[in-house]
Amino acid sequence: MRTNSNLRFFALFIAVCIFTTGFAKNQSNWSLNSPDKKITCQLLIENSKLIYQVNRIQNGKIISVIEKSPLGLIREDQQFAENLILVSQSKISRIDENYEMKIGRQLKIHNLANEKIFTFKNEKGSFIQLVFRAYNDGVAFKYVFPEKSDKSYTVTQELSGFKVPVNGKCWIQPYDKPSKWTPGYELYYESEIPIGSVSPSEFGWAFPALFNSNGNWVLISEANLKSNYCGIRMEQNAEKGLYKVRFPDPQDGEGTGAVNPSSTLPWEMPWRTIAIGNSISTIFESNLVSNVSDKQVDGDFSWVKPGRSSWSWISNPPSSHQYAPLKDFVDLAAEMKWEYSLVDANWERMEGGNIEQLVKYANEKGVGILLWYNSGGLNNKVTEGPRDLMTDSKIRRAEFKKIQGWGVKGVKIDFWQSDKQNIIQQYIDVLRDAAEFHILVNFHGCTLPRGWSRTYPNLVSSEAVKGEECYRFTKSFSENAPIQSTILSFTRNVIGPMDYTPFGITNLNIPHLSSSAHELALVLLFQTGIVHFAESAVGTRALPQFVKDFLYTVPVTFDESHLISGYPGKDVVIAARKGNDWYVSGINSEKNAKDLELKLPYLKGKYDLNLINDGTDNKSFVNSKKDYNSGDKLSVKVNSYGGFVIVLTKK
């Protein structure tokens, strides 16, 4: 039996080699395998066009992940998509490095992949390179124009697509239409819709997009976007599961900026990333976006301190320009042992005091102040201020120098309204300038994270999500929020820090459907470099002492994190380690109550277990403590739209 099994495996191996590499004679396909040889990315020329496909081996079978999909670029002077001739292919190079992040669910990361560069020549004799990387949990590719020229060239179309086998479902977000207030990434995710569905928005589909097809979980996004390109999205129509990319809309950013990206040569473009796994835990734990992003820029970033923050605006919008309530929120941060307090819009016209007084008071309390700014510029018409300080480099740097002198620790910059190249350039310039003056950055009303927190560790968070502020003005948010939270855990939050502003338990304009314990669980569930708590000062001070004890010490970064169980739109449970202690967070997104059996194989030894979960109604908490030995059975009852947190302290 063993001999027959070996023969079958050898036959399969030969078949895979033939399938993925082709024959040397008249070769028109080339391939790259992942380090564990379970994922293969194949590059082909068919009907004179450049295409690719991705396959995975599972249980001895070849499974299609991405079917034959288009590649190529159209430049204003010539095309790089058809009738290309392979000039050279590099040897396979091994990416094998360890790096550290300042924020995230896993701070020490091992980056392991195989990389290969294919150089093609077009009919006019110009060159384009396709760079592929194959990881054990996905693939990525990017384009490079390798020639040298001081002339500026413009790409008029990118032909990249992702053809996902249609026998499955997807969780995908419509791209929002341009407006005065609305950035592109704040619509609800469509849940479990057929692959190939037409977006309800004529402006297309947004990244990241999650698919379950052919037994594969797949998350598609973009990474390492630089100032030489625009942010992309996907077209409205995805016929037969082919999701084609498209450039920004001309209306974005109030019509300012060019739609098509331009650059001199050489020109290295962003990575298109495809995370892959037979389990959704692979998607949740993926570091693919940061792995393909540029290493940390030179400089000392030891001053970057993740943490927690009080925030007055959501519970009392006028308070952001009123000295007395802002001072109270500084006091709250000090009482709760939080590192920061956020001062939101219009602080430059503060009543009852001024910002310098507030910063000085906060510093004396050991609390760092974070200040809101408008990104505009011509790219938005929002009048909230301070504005017109973030577009011009000289003005921006003077502002950063000034607030650094006051003792301000970071900025929240809002209302970007565009993914065009001119705005991507501004993002990068802001991060670079802020780093020089030791200023933390949180982007709001913004584009998606694209690995920038690896390159610029002072980027501690980004919004790009429909967050808790919507309890103020979106009636549909209450019924959608619990479902969205489990979807976001496997989509938006996988690709980078997400400033959802969790834990608002006091009803604002829109009542909560989720329980207070559900809201508490989001503090651990959602990853961000700074957690801005949405609860009011009055509400926070009225919390049970055991909840406040949890909030005193809850970490925002972890040494490792794992998905325990979950399914997008239903429920999710995660476990994260900080030092010797473990933190478990779970939420239920469905109406029916559940008894969740938790398996925690990562824990070793004896622990003190502290559980906070739903009380008798959705506004109450209950606390219980007990001894826990690794391997013990652990069951938690979760109410309708409920949640829980567990702290396991090593004995």
C-alpha angles and dihedrals in degrees: 000000000000091000092050090048091052091049091050091049091049091050090050091049091053090048091051091049091052091045096048105034105029124206123307092237112086089351114192100161134064133180147201126203130208117248090261090045092232097111123054127188112199125197117202144174113219125169087356091300129117114238139158140202136192127216135180130204116226127167090349094307131113108233123193114234101168116015122214105313134178127260134183147083134246113214120193090247100042146347129259102189111074137047092014120164122211108239099176144341121210125231113265109272122203118229104206116157143132122222138170131230127207092216136026147072091289119032099185112055133185111212110201124168146129117243132195131179121211117195118202133184123213129214092275093052096254121136136234127179128209114203116198129188124190119200130181086250103037150326137260135191138187140180127240131188098206101187122100124242137144089211117103116241127195128214108216097183140012113207098196116135141172115219106197118192105256097223095099147040137274140208107211139157125229113233110245124239119253114266141149094268106020127090118196101257105058106090123103120269113251105237125223096339122160116278109255095034117155114249114247085223120073085214091072138233124319131224138281100054123182124209136181108198137144089001091303129118109213131184117190123197146129132263144186094024109181135190091270095071143038128246112262134213134181129270122259094247122059102179112196090355097302108140108194122195124239138187126247122289117262089236093059116113092019088298095300122136133029119288095214119064122238135194146154119251139303090049122185114189135202125284121253105216131205115185111199136189142146086228126052088227087074089060094046092050097042120130094179096121094053092039093063094041125099119276120258113293116246116280145075113289097170087115092067105107120181116209151127129295141197116226127194104186100076094055095036115013097190089055092079089079098034118092100208099056091040089054088051091054089051087053089049092053090050092048092049093045091240119156101223148029121205121221109200135201127336097019089139088075096047121169123219095016140356138264096255090057091050094049091049091049091048093049090053088054092049092249122131118222121226117198130209122228135180111237093215139147119129091319092084140027097208108131098202111117166287086036137157091043100097105055105061112064096217093049092043094051091048089052093049091048091050097050091043086057090053091052099253112159104199151352136234109208116195145188105035095157098184146066094198118130095256090059093044086055089053092051091054093044091051092051092048095047094043091052091055090057095041094248122153116223132216116179118209132184081020150129125282123279109263103184094290093131089068094050096038107027091188088075096095100168149355131200110213089142139091096254139179095287084079089076082078100057116003115082094193093054097085096059093040101043098078092050093044092052093063091044093049089054089066100034126024097023093049093067098050149320115324123203098206092152095225134193103056101151100161111087113247120183092318119049119233122250091187120080124249089249088053088054091049091051091057089066088069099029098057117065120221136141092237122026111213106201113220097204122107123249091248093049094046093050090050094056119116111269093245090058091049089048088056092049092049092067110016108135124227097199128051141194093226138353134196139187109240097184140328152124125214110262095015115058143316136201124187135180124207131184126218110181107311095338130086131213122201124194129183138173135186116216096185135084095239120082116241141205105218119202107209123207112195106183093162094068119092124187135358127332143179105238120210115185127190115184144143121318126206092297134025093262098055135077132211125201129205134171134196145146117276128196120194109264095030117134112254124193126181126189112218122194127224105299086355137141148185145204128212128195115199111194115196114239 
